Amino acid sequence: MNLDRRNFFRVLGLTGATLTIGTDLKANQEQDENHEPVEFYGILYDSTMCVGCQTCEFICAETHELPEPTDIPRIGEVRKTDETCRTVVNAFDSPIGEVDIKTQCMHCNEPACVSACLTQAMYKTKEGPVIWRGDKCMGCRYCMVSCPFDVPKFEYHSPNPKITKCDMCYDRLQEGQLPACVENCPAEALMFGKRSDLIKEARKRIVENPDTYYDHIFGEKEAGGTGFMYLAPVSFDKLGFKTNLQNKSYPELSKGFLYSVPSIFVLWPAMLLGLHEATKNKQIKNEEENE
């Protein structure tokens, strides 16, 4: 490639345009951060009230036409969600006895899966639930890799595979109904409402019953805050939770790198190419002078 003066400045012009895109993205992000936060809905799970009956599992399977659960919670065996089961209940041994914990999608306020999705198949709705839109999915599975809670699952054995996870019964919410697990919990361990109201209720329970609850709401701040939040009688590290999560959302932690991508992949190659051509031309000139 002959990089004359005109072509060199053309490459630099392309570099500038790309850097402008990165700058615009950052400006849009900063503009969004200045807006009033959206009031999401969510679910508060009080594990001190849960009896481990698995009603949430069975009603979830029925609602979403999935196979009926066949196993039960056992202490020492951690069951995980998969492509046929969107929520599971696990039993943990603790200093005060058995504690049952429900697991499903956390519906993050700023979901890493949404940020990682190249086609916007993963989508954070204005109401709060994070949903998967099959008509947009290209099957890259970046959502699975990016999720700090290891939630999205892929139907590897299906001829028409999908990403599966809890969607907080979004179709039911659109019709003015509660999520199926919330509506059918016989122990009323699940409460649906505005996220801010749920946090107030959780704090009230902790203050009024300090001997019953561990003084922390899991999901209030973890990973930037989640739509599904927990109360427990003991510290969460004893109940299988990831307690090393930062309070910043994962997209927030990575945005600095993303804004630097244009300069990394465009500016530096252009500069290195220019230096290479300049060195090459100087070498040719020196060889001609020595002849």
C-alpha positions as CSV (number, residue, x, y, z in Angstrom):
1,M,0.0,0.0,0.0
2,N,1.4,3.4,-1.0
3,L,0.4,5.8,1.7
4,D,0.9,9.2,0.2
5,R,0.0,12.4,1.9
6,R,-3.6,12.5,0.7
7,N,-4.3,8.9,1.7
8,F,-2.7,9.4,5.1
9,F,-5.0,12.3,5.9
10,R,-8.0,10.3,4.6
11,V,-7.2,7.6,7.1
12,L,-6.9,10.2,9.9
13,G,-10.3,11.6,8.8
14,L,-11.9,8.2,9.2
15,T,-10.2,7.9,12.6
16,G,-11.7,11.2,13.7
17,A,-15.2,10.2,12.5
18,T,-15.0,7.0,14.5
19,L,-13.8,8.8,17.6
20,T,-16.7,11.2,17.2
21,I,-19.1,8.2,17.4
22,G,-17.4,7.2,20.7
23,T,-17.7,10.7,22.0
24,D,-21.4,10.9,21.1
25,L,-22.1,7.6,22.9
26,K,-20.4,9.0,26.0
27,A,-22.5,12.2,25.7
28,N,-25.7,10.2,25.4
29,Q,-24.7,8.1,28.4
30,E,-24.0,11.2,30.5
31,Q,-27.3,12.7,29.4
32,D,-29.2,9.6,30.5
33,E,-27.5,9.7,33.8
34,N,-28.9,13.2,34.4
35,H,-32.4,12.1,33.9
36,E,-34.6,11.1,36.9
37,P,-34.3,7.3,37.5
38,V,-37.1,5.1,36.2
39,E,-39.4,3.6,38.9
40,F,-39.1,-0.1,38.2
41,Y,-41.3,-2.8,39.7
42,G,-39.8,-5.8,41.4
43,I,-40.3,-8.7,43.9
44,L,-39.2,-9.0,47.5
45,Y,-38.5,-12.5,48.8
46,D,-38.6,-13.0,52.5
47,S,-36.8,-16.3,53.2
48,T,-37.9,-16.3,56.8
49,M,-41.4,-16.9,55.6
50,C,-40.6,-19.5,52.9
51,V,-41.5,-23.1,53.8
52,G,-39.8,-24.7,50.8
53,C,-43.0,-26.1,49.4
54,Q,-41.9,-25.5,45.7
55,T,-45.3,-24.0,44.8
56,C,-43.4,-21.3,42.9
57,E,-41.6,-24.0,40.9
58,F,-44.8,-25.9,39.9
59,I,-46.8,-22.8,39.1
60,C,-44.0,-21.4,37.0
61,A,-43.7,-24.6,35.0
62,E,-47.5,-24.6,34.5
63,T,-47.7,-21.0,33.5
64,H,-44.8,-21.3,30.9
65,E,-45.7,-24.8,29.7
66,L,-42.5,-26.4,31.1
67,P,-42.0,-29.9,32.5
68,E,-43.1,-30.4,36.0
69,P,-40.3,-30.3,38.6
70,T,-39.3,-33.8,39.7
71,D,-36.7,-33.2,42.4
72,I,-36.9,-31.6,45.8
73,P,-34.7,-29.2,47.8
74,R,-32.0,-31.1,49.8
75,I,-29.4,-29.6,52.1
76,G,-26.0,-29.9,50.5
77,E,-27.4,-30.1,46.9
78,V,-27.6,-26.9,45.0
79,R,-30.1,-27.1,42.2
80,K,-29.7,-24.6,39.4
81,T,-32.1,-23.2,36.8
82,D,-31.9,-24.6,33.3
83,E,-33.7,-24.5,30.0
84,T,-36.6,-26.5,31.5
85,C,-36.8,-24.8,34.9
86,R,-36.9,-21.0,35.4
87,T,-36.9,-21.0,39.2
88,V,-35.7,-23.4,41.8
89,V,-35.8,-23.5,45.6
90,N,-32.7,-24.7,47.5
91,A,-32.3,-25.7,51.1
92,F,-29.3,-24.5,53.1
93,D,-28.1,-25.4,56.6
94,S,-27.4,-22.4,58.8
95,P,-26.7,-21.7,62.5
96,I,-30.4,-21.3,63.1
97,G,-31.5,-24.4,61.0
98,E,-32.7,-24.9,57.5
99,V,-33.2,-21.8,55.3
100,D,-34.9,-22.1,51.9
101,I,-33.8,-19.8,49.1
102,K,-35.6,-19.2,45.8
103,T,-33.4,-18.6,42.7
104,Q,-34.3,-17.1,39.3
105,C,-33.4,-14.1,37.2
106,M,-32.5,-11.1,39.3
107,H,-33.8,-8.5,36.8
108,C,-31.0,-6.1,37.2
109,N,-31.6,-2.3,37.0
110,E,-28.8,-2.1,34.5
111,P,-28.5,-5.6,33.1
112,A,-25.2,-6.9,31.9
113,C,-27.0,-9.2,29.5
114,V,-28.8,-6.3,27.9
115,S,-25.6,-4.4,27.5
116,A,-23.8,-7.4,26.0
117,C,-26.6,-8.3,23.5
118,L,-25.6,-7.2,20.0
119,T,-29.2,-7.3,18.6
120,Q,-31.2,-6.0,21.6
121,A,-32.8,-9.4,22.0
122,M,-32.3,-9.0,25.7
123,Y,-34.4,-6.0,26.8
124,K,-35.1,-4.1,30.0
125,T,-38.7,-3.1,29.9
126,K,-39.9,0.2,31.3
127,E,-41.8,-1.8,34.0
128,G,-38.6,-3.5,35.2
129,P,-38.6,-7.1,34.0
130,V,-35.7,-8.2,31.7
131,I,-37.1,-10.2,28.8
132,W,-35.7,-12.1,25.9
133,R,-37.1,-11.3,22.4
134,G,-36.6,-14.4,20.2
135,D,-37.2,-12.6,16.9
136,K,-34.1,-10.5,17.5
137,C,-31.8,-13.1,18.9
138,M,-28.8,-14.4,16.7
139,G,-27.7,-17.1,19.2
140,C,-24.4,-15.6,20.2
141,R,-25.0,-16.4,23.9
142,Y,-23.1,-13.3,25.1
143,C,-25.9,-12.8,27.6
144,M,-25.0,-16.1,29.2
145,V,-21.3,-15.1,29.5
146,S,-22.0,-11.6,30.8
147,C,-24.6,-12.3,33.5
148,P,-23.0,-12.1,37.0
149,F,-25.7,-14.4,38.4
150,D,-25.4,-17.1,35.7
151,V,-29.0,-16.9,34.8
152,P,-29.7,-17.2,31.0
153,K,-29.8,-20.7,29.7
154,F,-29.7,-22.1,26.1
155,E,-31.7,-24.9,24.7
156,Y,-28.7,-26.9,23.3
157,H,-30.8,-30.0,22.5
158,S,-33.6,-28.1,20.6
159,P,-33.7,-27.9,16.8
160,N,-35.0,-24.3,17.3
161,P,-33.0,-23.3,20.4
162,K,-34.0,-20.4,22.6
163,I,-32.6,-18.4,25.6
164,T,-34.7,-19.2,28.6
165,K,-35.0,-17.4,32.0
166,C,-37.5,-15.9,34.3
167,D,-39.3,-12.9,32.7
168,M,-41.3,-12.0,35.9
169,C,-44.4,-13.2,34.0
170,Y,-44.2,-10.1,31.8
171,D,-47.3,-11.2,29.8
172,R,-49.3,-11.4,33.0
173,L,-48.1,-8.0,34.1
174,Q,-49.3,-6.5,30.8
175,E,-52.7,-7.8,31.7
176,G,-52.7,-6.4,35.2
177,Q,-52.0,-9.7,36.9
178,L,-49.3,-10.5,39.4
179,P,-46.4,-12.8,38.6
180,A,-47.6,-16.4,39.0
181,C,-45.2,-17.3,41.8
182,V,-46.2,-14.2,43.8
183,E,-49.9,-14.8,43.3
184,N,-49.7,-18.5,44.3
185,C,-47.2,-18.5,47.2
186,P,-49.2,-20.0,50.2
187,A,-46.7,-18.6,52.7
188,E,-46.8,-15.1,51.2
189,A,-43.0,-15.0,51.1
190,L,-43.1,-13.1,47.9
191,M,-44.3,-9.5,47.5
192,F,-44.6,-7.6,44.2
193,G,-44.6,-3.8,43.9
194,K,-42.6,-0.7,43.1
195,R,-39.0,-1.3,43.9
196,S,-38.7,1.7,46.2
197,D,-41.8,0.5,48.2
198,L,-40.3,-2.9,48.5
199,I,-37.1,-1.5,49.9
200,K,-39.0,0.5,52.5
201,E,-41.0,-2.6,53.5
202,A,-37.8,-4.6,53.8
203,R,-36.1,-2.0,56.0
204,K,-39.2,-1.8,58.1
205,R,-39.2,-5.5,58.7
206,I,-35.5,-5.4,59.7
207,V,-36.0,-2.5,62.1
208,E,-39.1,-4.0,63.7
209,N,-37.6,-7.6,64.0
210,P,-33.8,-7.2,64.5
211,D,-33.6,-10.7,66.0
212,T,-35.3,-12.3,62.9
213,Y,-33.4,-10.7,60.0
214,Y,-29.8,-10.2,59.0
215,D,-29.4,-6.5,58.5
216,H,-29.0,-6.4,54.8
217,I,-31.3,-6.4,51.7
218,F,-29.6,-8.4,49.0
219,G,-30.2,-6.8,45.6
220,E,-30.7,-3.3,46.9
221,K,-27.2,-2.3,45.7
222,E,-25.5,-5.4,44.4
223,A,-24.5,-5.1,40.7
224,G,-26.1,-1.7,40.6
225,G,-29.4,-2.9,42.1
226,T,-31.8,-5.7,41.1
227,G,-35.5,-6.1,40.7
228,F,-35.6,-9.3,42.8
229,M,-34.5,-8.6,46.3
230,Y,-34.0,-10.8,49.4
231,L,-34.3,-10.8,53.2
232,A,-32.7,-13.6,55.2
233,P,-32.2,-14.6,58.8
234,V,-28.4,-15.1,58.4
235,S,-25.6,-13.6,56.3
236,F,-26.0,-14.3,52.6
237,D,-22.6,-15.9,52.2
238,K,-24.0,-18.8,54.1
239,L,-26.9,-19.2,51.7
240,G,-25.1,-19.6,48.4
241,F,-25.2,-15.9,47.3
242,K,-22.4,-14.2,45.5
243,T,-21.4,-11.6,48.1
244,N,-18.3,-10.3,46.3
245,L,-20.3,-8.3,43.8
246,Q,-19.6,-4.5,43.4
247,N,-22.4,-2.0,43.9
248,K,-21.8,-0.5,40.5
249,S,-23.6,-2.2,37.6
250,Y,-21.6,-4.2,35.2
251,P,-22.3,-1.9,32.2
252,E,-21.2,1.0,34.3
253,L,-17.9,-0.8,35.1
254,S,-17.2,-1.5,31.4
255,K,-18.3,1.7,29.8
256,G,-14.9,3.4,30.1
257,F,-13.4,0.6,28.0
258,L,-16.2,0.7,25.5
259,Y,-15.7,4.4,24.9
260,S,-12.0,3.7,24.3
261,V,-12.7,1.0,21.7
262,P,-12.8,3.4,18.7
263,S,-9.4,4.9,19.6
264,I,-7.9,1.4,20.3
265,F,-9.0,-0.2,17.1
266,V,-8.9,2.8,14.7
267,L,-6.5,5.5,15.9
268,W,-3.6,3.2,16.9
269,P,-3.6,1.1,13.7
270,A,-3.7,4.3,11.6
271,M,-0.8,5.8,13.5
272,L,1.2,2.6,13.4
273,L,0.5,2.3,9.6
274,G,1.8,5.9,9.2
275,L,4.9,5.2,11.1
276,H,5.5,2.0,9.2
277,E,5.3,3.8,5.8
278,A,7.4,6.7,7.0
279,T,10.1,4.3,8.2
280,K,9.9,2.3,5.0
281,N,10.3,5.4,2.8
282,K,13.2,6.6,4.9
283,Q,14.9,3.2,4.5
284,I,14.4,3.3,0.7
285,K,15.8,6.8,0.5
286,N,18.9,5.8,2.5
287,E,19.5,2.8,0.3
288,E,19.2,5.0,-2.8
289,E,21.7,7.5,-1.4
290,N,24.2,4.7,-0.6
291,E,24.1,3.3,-4.1
